[in-house]
Amino acid sequence: MNKLKSIRWFALLFLIMTGCSTGKGNTLDPDQEIVKGEVVTAYVTTATRSSEFVPKEISFSDRVDNMSPFTITLVSGKKYQTMDGFGTAITGSSAFNLLKMSSSDRNAFLKRTFSESDGMGQSYVRIAIGCSDFSLSEYTCCDQKGIEHFALQEEELKYIIPVLKEILAINPQLKIMGTPWTPPTWMKVNNLKDLKPFESWTSGQLNPAYYQDYATYFVKWIKAMEEHGIPIYSVTPQNEPLNRGNSASMYMGWEEQNAFIKNALGPKFKQEGINTKIYLYDHNYDYDNHKEETKDQMQYPLHIYADAQTATFVAGAAYHNYGGDKSELLTIHNANPDKELIFTETSIGEWNDGRNFEKRLIEDMEEVALGTVNNWCKAVIVWNLMLDSEKGPFRPGGCNSCFGAVDIDKATYKTIICNSHYFIIGHLSSVVKPGAVRIGTSGYTDKELVYSAFRNADNSYAFIVLNKSSMPKKINLYDGEKSFVHEVPAKAVVSYRWLTNK
């Protein structure tokens, strides 16, 4: 079966196996005549769901047209960041739901999601080090006092690791990030002045007396996961360090994080020969500046970068978008252009009309997918891959109103609703591959069009465009050698990929 025909089979199987609504007028015939010669592969999703990641082939123009008023020219000589990948979080809840599916249904869904040849090619996942608010219980990997008691727990061994192994079998190049929501409670204190024990999953601070033990905790976790065949590409020291209120959480201001990395985590990684990347912060654009205690936390990463010793240990900073504006990414990049940026969490839920697909597709594509990438993020990861139809399982005190990138019917664990986040990540990961470089564009602009261009390592080009308008918009894409015209449907996202001879 040739590549283009396999794309049609993929689209048909994608719609059947995932259970995503097919909309109207999208019955695909995998034996339909294929256009011969070089073509552009495109994927189309409309806000009305009339098309859901539907593939099509677009022929290049017979005559190169770079003079059309609608021409967007790709400028490969203008280079920005190199991409690491795109994906979702494999929380304990997501793994639990996935393992409730039949093995054949789960394998089909994971292939649709992670396969480079037969699916969307998601390439980066985030997991918790210990529990999160989407875990089956509250725990860490060392709840008995003494770092010698470290051990992976049931959630890792029974749920997370088996799912990750299935995904790695599908996509061996998958990158995995680990993040703790809380350290073992015996490492916590009420504050850094009184240093009284704080035996609570929620809030508290890390006792400086346990910096070395906590760094060893990270090392032991990375090595334990690797022993199970799970390589850890990156970590952050603390999820949402300025958020005391999550069901599992800990406050860690920039001065604390700086001290922990400089005096313990960084040197311990170096001593143990661990090359896992360390990213700072992992919280909102606005640094929770509506809270009095976080007023001095503005531009958190920049304070740590200013310490030359700590800066040698960190790759960059990670951000969420539950507060503030994505323009903060550009501010941080411009202040330290040698440091990386990644986007590690956002969710849809009842608070942001998560079931309003039209609204969420448009806003999330603009703010999360293209907005972060166009402001120097080299990875984009959204929250839970899969929740059930009752928004869970979730921990009391955590989010009880979140939806997953997909939601599965709890009654049968068969029918799946694909939400906006599944498609915005898919539109990136399907055409922009790890190692791709974001490149410049020139020419036609329209306030209703948001787009980004890339050149992959295999010399293919990728272009993703969002049309926010209620009217279709014609574009002519020109790569300096070839051109093609396509009408982007109203309120739609289209991803394109094509080979170049240059």
N, C-alpha and C positions, 0 to 999 in steps of 0.2 A: 504494500500500500504506500503510495507516495505521500510526501509530507503534507501537501495541501488537502488530500483526501482524509488523512488522519486528523487534520484540524476539524473537518466537518464531523467525523465520528466523535471526536472529543466533545464538540459542542452538543451533539445529540445525547451522548452519555452523561455529560455534565448536567443537563437539564433533567434527565431521568433519575440519575443516581443520587443527586443532591436533594431532590425533592423541591427544588426552587420552582416557583411559578414560571411557566413558559410565556405567559402573556398571550396576546392574540397575533395570529399571522406569522408565527415563527416556527412552523413545522419545517424541519430541516431534512433534506434528502442527501445522505452521504454519497450517493452515486451520481449526483448531479454533475454535469459536464464541468470539468475544471478548465479555467483559462490557462492556455499554454504560455510558456515563456515566463519571464520575471514578473512577479506581482508583489504587491504590498499586502501583508496580512493585517487586518484590522479587527478590533473587537468593539462592539457597540452596546452600551447600556443607556436606556432612556429612563427619565424620572417617572414616566407613566407605567413602567415595567412592560411596555410593548416589546422591548428587546432587553434581554438580560444576558450580557456578555456574549452576544451573538457574533460569530466570526463571519468575515466576508473577505473576498479577494478583490483588490483594486488594481487595475492595470495602470502602468505608467503611460503618460501622454506620448502619442506618436512623435510629437515635436516638443522639444524642451521649451517651456514657457516660464521665463523668469521675469516677465514684464507685466503680468496680470496685476491689477490693483489689489488682488486678494493673496498675493504671493508672500509666504513666510519662508525666508531663506535660512537654512541651518548653517551656522558659522562654526565649523569644527575646530578652527584655530583658537577660538575663545573658550577656554576650559575653566571649569569650576571644580566641584568636589568629585571624588571617586566614590561610587556607591557601594555600600556593603550589603544591602538587601532590604526586604519588606516582609512583614508578617504580623503575627498575632501572639497572644499569650496562651500558653498551655498551663492553665491553672489546675489545681486539684479538681475543681468543679468541672472544667472542660474535659480533663482526662476521665473523670468518673462518667460523664455523659457519653463520651466516645466509646468507653468500654461497655456501656449498656447496649450499644448497637450490636447487631449481628456482625460477625467478623467480615463477611462479604460486603455488607453495606458500609462498614467502617473503612475497609480497604479502598472501596470505590470512592468514598468521600475524601479520604486522605490523598489519594492519587489526584483527584480533581483539584485539590487545594495545593499540594506540594510538588507534584511531578513537573519536571522541566519539559518532558516530551508529551505528556498526556494531560496536563492540567495548567493551573495558573502559575505554578513555579514559586510559591511563597518560599522565602529563603532565610528568614530570621525569626526566631521565637524567643519569648521571654518567659522565664519560670521563676518561682519563688524559691529562696533558700529558707527552708522551713515553711511555715504557714503564711497565707495571705487571708484577706477577707473572703476570698473564694476558695476556701479549703474545706475539708470534711471535718476538721477539728483544729483546735488551737494547739500548736506544738512547735518546738524547734528540734534540731538534731542533737541537742545536748541539754535536756531538761534536768538531768541529775547533776548537781554541782560538781565541777571538775572536768576540764577539757578532755581528760582521758576517757570519759564516758561518751564521747561523740559517736554517733551511729546514724545512718540513714534510717528513716522511719517508714511506717506502712504506706503513707501517701506517696512517697518516692518509689518504694519498692513494688507496690501493688498497682499503682495508677500512672504516675508521671513517667517513670523509666520505661515501662512496656509501651506506652504511647510514643515516646520519643524514639524508641528503637524501631517502631513501625514507620515513623516518619523518615528516620535516617536511612532506612532500607529503600525508601522511595526517592529521597533526595540526600545523598551522602555528603553534600557540600553545605548542608544546613548549618547556620550559625546559631548559637544558643547563648543567651544572656541570663545571668542569675542575679537576683535581688532579694535581700532580706526585708521583711516587714518589721521584724523585731529580733534582737538577740535573745539568748536564753535569759529568762527573767532574773536569774541569780547574778547576772552581769549588770543589772540596772540599779540606778539610784534615783532618789526623788529629785535631786538637783545637784549641781556641781559645787555648791557651798556646804550643804548639810551632809551630803554623801550618805544618806540613810537608805537602807535596802528598799527596793520598790518591786515587790512581787506582783506585778500586773502585766498582762499582755499589752495593755493600752497605755501609751505615753511613757514617761520616765526618760532618763538619759543614761548613756553608757558610762560606767564607772571607769575612770582612767586607769585604775589599778588592774583592769582586765583587758586593756588594749592588746597586750601580747596574746592572751588567750583567745580574744575574738579574732585576731589576725590568723591564728592557728586554726580556728573554726572555719574560716574561709578556705584555707589551704586544704584542710581535711575534707571539706565538702567537694572541692574541685577534684581532688584525687579520688575520692569515693565514686563520684559520678563517672570519671574517666575509667575506673576499674570496671564499670558496667557498660563501657562503650559509648559514653555520652561526653563528648568533648565540650568544654566550656570556653567560649570565645571571649566573653566579656562579663564584667560584674559592675554593679554600683554598690557603694557601702551601705545605703539606706534608701528604701522607698519613701518618698515624700517626707523628707527630714524635718519639714516645718509643720507637719500635720500630726498633732497629738491625739486626734480623735478617732482614728480608724480602729477597727476591732483588734487588730494587731498593729502596733505603731511604736515609734520612738522619736523623740525630738533630738536633732543633731544639727546645731548651728554650724556655720562655716568654720569657725575657729576650732570646734571639736572635730569636724571632719578633716580639716587640715592636719591637726595634731595626730589623729588616728592613722591617716595615710602616711604622713611623714615619718612617724616614729614606730609604726607597727606594720600596717598592711603592705606598703610599698617595699620596705626592706625585707619583709618575710617572703613576699613573692620572689624577690630577687635572690634571696638565699636559697629558696627551694626550686629555683629554675622554672618558675611558672610565668608563662608569657601571656596569660589572660589579661585583656585590656581592663583598665579601671576608668570608669566614667564618673564624674562628680555629680552631685546634686540630685537629679531625678525627681523634679517637682515642677510647679507651675511657673508660667512666664512672669507672674506678678509677685512672686516670692511671698505670697500670702500677706501682702503689706497692709491689708485691712485689720490685721491683728497687731496689737501694741508690741508684743514681744518680738515680732519679726521685722520691725522697722529698720533694724541695722543689718538685715540679711539681703538687702537689695543687691542684685548682680553678684550673688553668692559665688559663682565660679571664679570671677575675676579676683576676688580676695585670695583665693587659694592659688591661682596662677601666679600671683605676685610673690609667692614664696618659691624661690627658684629651686629649692631642694624638693619640695612636694611636686612641683610641676614636672619634674623628670619622671615621676611615677605614673602620671595620669595621661590618658589619651585625649580626653575632652570632657564634655558635659552633656547630660541628658535632660530632656524637658517633657512636661505634660502640658495640657491646654485647658485645665479646669478653671483657670483664672489668668487674666492678662491677655496680651496680644502677641502674635507670632513675630512682630517686628523686633521683639527682644532678642530673637535669634540672630538677627543681623547686627544688633548692637554688640552682642557677645563675640560674634565672629570678627567684627571689625577691630575690636579691642585686642583679640588674640587669634589672628588668622592661622597660626600654626597649630591650633588645637581644633579637634573635631567636634561636631555637633550631631547628636542623634535624637530622634523623637521616640519616646518609649511607652507612652500610655495616653489613651483617650477612650471614652466610652459613650455609647448611646443609652438612653433610658427615658423614663417618664418625664424627667425634668426638661429634656430638650426635644420633645416630640419624636422619640426614637422610632415610633411606628409610622411616622409620616415620611414615607420613602422619598417622595419628591423633594421635600425640604432637606432631609438629611443627606441625600445623594449630592445635591448641589452644594450645600454648605460644607459638608465633610470633604468633598473633593477639593474645594477651594481652600479651606482653612487647614485641613490635616494633610492630605496627600500632596497637592501641588504647593500649598502655602509653606510647608516645612521644607520641602525639597528646594524650592526657589529661594529659601533663606538659609541654604548651606547644610541642611541635615543630610547625612549620608545613609541614614536608615530611618524607616518609619514602621513602628510597631503599635498596633492597637490592642485593646484589652481582650477579654475572654474570646477565644475562638468559638466555643460552643457553650451556651447555657440551655437549660430546659425551659419548657413553656411556662414554668412558674418562677422564672428568673433566677434559678439556682442550680445547684445548692450554694447557699451563701452563709456566712457567719453572722450571728446576731451582732449588731453594731456596725456591720459593714454595709455595703450597698445592697439594698433590697428592692431597688427599682431599676436595675441595669438590664439591658438586653445584650446578648452576645453578638459577635459578627454573624453567627447563625444561631437560630434557636431550634431545638428539637422537641417534638411532641413527647411529653413525659409519659403519656399513656402507652405508647407503642415503641418509642425510640426509633421511629422510621421517618416520619414526615418532618422535613426541614424547611424552615423559613430563612431565606438568605437576606440579611439586612444590609444597610448601606456600607458598613465597614468591610464586609466581605468583598464587595465589588470595588471599593476605592483601592484596597490593597491589591486585588487581582488586576486592576487596570495598570498598576505600576509594575508588579512582579512579572506579569506575562510578557512584557516587552523590554523592561529595563533589568538587565542581569547584573549580578555581583561583578564588580570590576568595571562597570560602565562609567563613563565620565559625562557629567552634565556639561552641555555645550551651549553656546550663545545662539541667538536668532536675530534676524533683522527683517525689516519690511512691515508687512501688514499687522496692525494692531486694532483691537476692538475691545471696548470696556466690558463687553459681554463674553469675551473669550479669555480663558485663563489656560496657559499651556507651558510645557517644558520640553526640552529636547536633549537627547543623549546619544553618545556613540558607544556601542558595546565593544567588548574586547574582540569579538569575532568580525569586527568591521561592519556590523549592521547598525542602522540608525533606529532610534526609537523616538516617538513623539506622542505625547498625551495631551489631549485638549478637552476642556470643559466648555460647553456652550450654555451659559446661564439664561439666554434669551428664550422667549416663547416662540421665536421664529427660527427656522433653520439658517445656518450660516455656511456659505461656500468658502473653502480655503484651497489654495494651491501651494503645495509643499515642494520646495526646491532644495536639493542637497548639494548644489554646485555642479551636478552632472546630469541628474534626472529630475523629473517633476511629475506630479500627479495631482489631480483635482478630486476633492471629495466634499460632499455637502454634509456637514455635521448636523444631525437632527436637533430640533428644539429641545432644550433642557436635557442634554445628553452628555455622556462621556464617551470619547473614542480614543483607543490606543492603537498606534500603528508601529509596524516594524518591517524594515526592508534592508536587503543587502546592498552594499555599495561596492563598486569596482576600484575605488580610490584607495 
